[in-house]
Amino acid sequence: MRVIFFLIAIPLLISFAIAGVSAAPWVPTKPTQKRRLIDQLQLQPGMKIYDLGSGTGTLLFAAHKKEPGVQAVGFEISLFPYIIAKLHELFARTKGAVTTKFRNLFKQDLSDADLIFVFLLNKCYPRLQAKFAKELKPECIVVVEAWPLHGIQAYKVIREKGLLPVYLYKGKNLAA
């Protein structure tokens, strides 16, 4: 029994550590924060949405619920939230419109994104901003929760008492 426990626990702990070191530990977004984020965005059918470090995918499912015509993809490197997201996909019946991939977000091509969610630690921002500058379309919207991107002016900042600030950027402003 102990061997089985360790065979399960060790990969989970390693994946949590990798996520925490590379971009951020898994911290679920509060339901109120999620609703506020989704309500502020003008989602359109056909939009390609990425969530970098998507956790259990709840933000992706909320976006799809508001606008069923979006294609929402999450990238998660921590095993436990990824498994929860895959179970959610299985039972949500979104017909492939919402999916989570067990991948390193820094190794994904973001060039077709219309909207990107970022709720990561700001220590990874320099690497992320360099990636954005190379890959994003000028009209891509980048939604950053909690900490602003370094040296770039957001076109909109959403502040509400008791919730983390949200910064909205356009891809054209992220180019080097």
C-alpha positions in Angstrom: 0.0 0.0 0.0 2.8 2.4 0.8 4.5 1.7 -2.5 1.3 2.6 -4.4 1.0 5.8 -2.3 4.6 6.8 -3.2 4.1 5.9 -6.8 1.2 8.3 -6.9 2.5 11.0 -4.6 6.0 11.4 -6.0 4.9 12.4 -9.6 2.2 14.8 -8.2 4.8 16.5 -5.9 7.4 16.7 -8.7 4.8 18.3 -11.1 3.7 20.8 -8.4 7.4 21.7 -7.8 8.1 22.1 -11.5 5.1 24.4 -11.9 6.0 26.4 -8.9 9.6 26.9 -10.1 8.9 27.6 -13.8 5.9 30.0 -13.6 3.6 29.6 -10.6 2.1 27.2 -8.1 -1.5 26.2 -8.6 -3.8 28.7 -6.9 -7.4 28.5 -8.0 -9.1 31.7 -9.2 -11.9 32.8 -6.9 -15.4 32.4 -8.4 -16.0 36.2 -8.1 -12.7 37.0 -9.8 -13.5 34.5 -12.6 -17.0 36.0 -13.2 -15.6 39.6 -13.2 -12.9 38.6 -15.7 -15.3 36.9 -18.1 -17.9 39.7 -17.8 -15.3 42.3 -18.7 -14.3 40.6 -21.9 -16.1 40.8 -25.2 -15.9 37.2 -26.3 -16.8 36.5 -29.8 -17.6 33.2 -31.6 -14.5 31.7 -33.2 -12.1 33.4 -30.8 -9.0 31.3 -29.9 -8.4 31.6 -26.1 -5.4 30.3 -24.3 -4.9 30.1 -20.5 -1.3 29.8 -19.5 -1.0 27.7 -16.4 -4.7 26.9 -16.6 -5.0 24.7 -13.5 -8.3 22.9 -13.5 -9.5 24.9 -16.5 -12.4 26.6 -14.7 -11.6 29.9 -16.5 -11.8 28.2 -19.9 -15.1 26.6 -19.1 -16.5 29.9 -17.8 -15.4 31.6 -21.1 -17.1 28.8 -23.1 -20.2 29.1 -21.0 -20.5 32.8 -21.8 -19.7 32.3 -25.5 -20.0 28.7 -26.7 -18.4 29.6 -30.0 -14.9 30.1 -28.5 -12.1 27.6 -28.8 -10.5 27.5 -25.3 -7.2 25.8 -24.7 -5.3 25.6 -21.4 -1.7 24.6 -20.8 -0.9 23.1 -17.4 2.3 21.4 -16.2 1.1 20.4 -12.7 -0.3 16.9 -12.8 -3.1 17.1 -10.2 -4.9 20.2 -11.7 -4.4 18.8 -15.2 -6.2 15.5 -14.2 -9.1 17.5 -12.7 -9.3 19.6 -15.9 -9.4 16.5 -18.0 -12.2 15.0 -15.9 -14.1 18.3 -16.2 -13.7 18.1 -20.0 -15.0 14.6 -20.0 -18.2 15.5 -18.2 -18.8 19.1 -19.5 -19.8 18.0 -23.0 -18.1 21.0 -24.7 -17.5 18.9 -27.9 -13.8 19.7 -28.0 -14.3 23.4 -27.6 -12.5 23.4 -24.3 -9.3 21.3 -23.8 -6.3 21.3 -21.4 -2.9 20.1 -22.5 -0.2 18.8 -20.2 2.5 21.0 -21.6 5.0 23.7 -20.7 3.5 27.0 -21.6 6.8 28.4 -22.7 7.1 25.8 -25.4 3.6 26.5 -27.0 3.0 28.5 -30.1 0.7 31.4 -29.2 0.6 33.0 -32.7 -3.0 32.2 -33.4 -4.3 33.5 -30.0 -7.0 36.1 -29.9 -7.0 36.2 -26.1 -4.6 34.9 -23.5 -5.2 34.6 -19.7 -2.1 34.9 -17.5 -2.2 34.3 -13.7 1.4 33.5 -13.0 4.2 34.8 -10.7 5.8 38.0 -12.1 9.2 36.3 -11.9 8.5 34.6 -15.2 7.3 37.8 -16.9 10.6 38.7 -18.7 10.6 35.3 -20.4 6.9 35.5 -21.1 7.1 39.1 -22.5 9.9 38.0 -24.8 7.6 35.2 -26.0 4.7 37.6 -26.5 6.8 40.0 -28.4 7.8 37.3 -30.9 4.5 35.5 -31.3 1.4 37.5 -30.7 -0.9 39.1 -33.2 -1.2 42.9 -32.8 -4.9 42.6 -31.9 -4.4 39.7 -29.3 -5.7 40.7 -25.9 -3.6 39.6 -22.9 -5.4 39.5 -19.6 -3.0 39.5 -16.6 -4.2 38.9 -13.1 -2.5 40.2 -10.0 0.8 41.8 -11.2 1.3 44.1 -14.2 3.7 43.3 -17.0 7.1 45.0 -16.5 7.5 48.3 -18.3 4.3 48.1 -20.4 1.2 50.3 -19.9 -2.0 48.3 -19.8 -4.8 49.8 -21.9 -7.3 48.9 -19.1 -7.0 48.1 -15.4 -9.9 46.6 -13.6 -9.9 47.1 -9.8 -12.6 46.0 -7.4 -12.5 45.9 -3.6 -11.5 42.5 -2.3 -10.3 41.1 -5.7 -6.9 41.1 -7.4 -6.4 43.8 -10.0 -6.6 42.7 -13.7 -4.5 44.3 -16.4 -5.5 44.2 -20.1 -2.9 44.6 -22.9 -2.9 44.4 -26.7 -0.4 42.3 -28.5 0.8 45.3 -30.5 2.0 46.9 -27.3 4.0 43.8 -26.3 6.2 43.8 -29.4 9.9 44.4 -28.8 
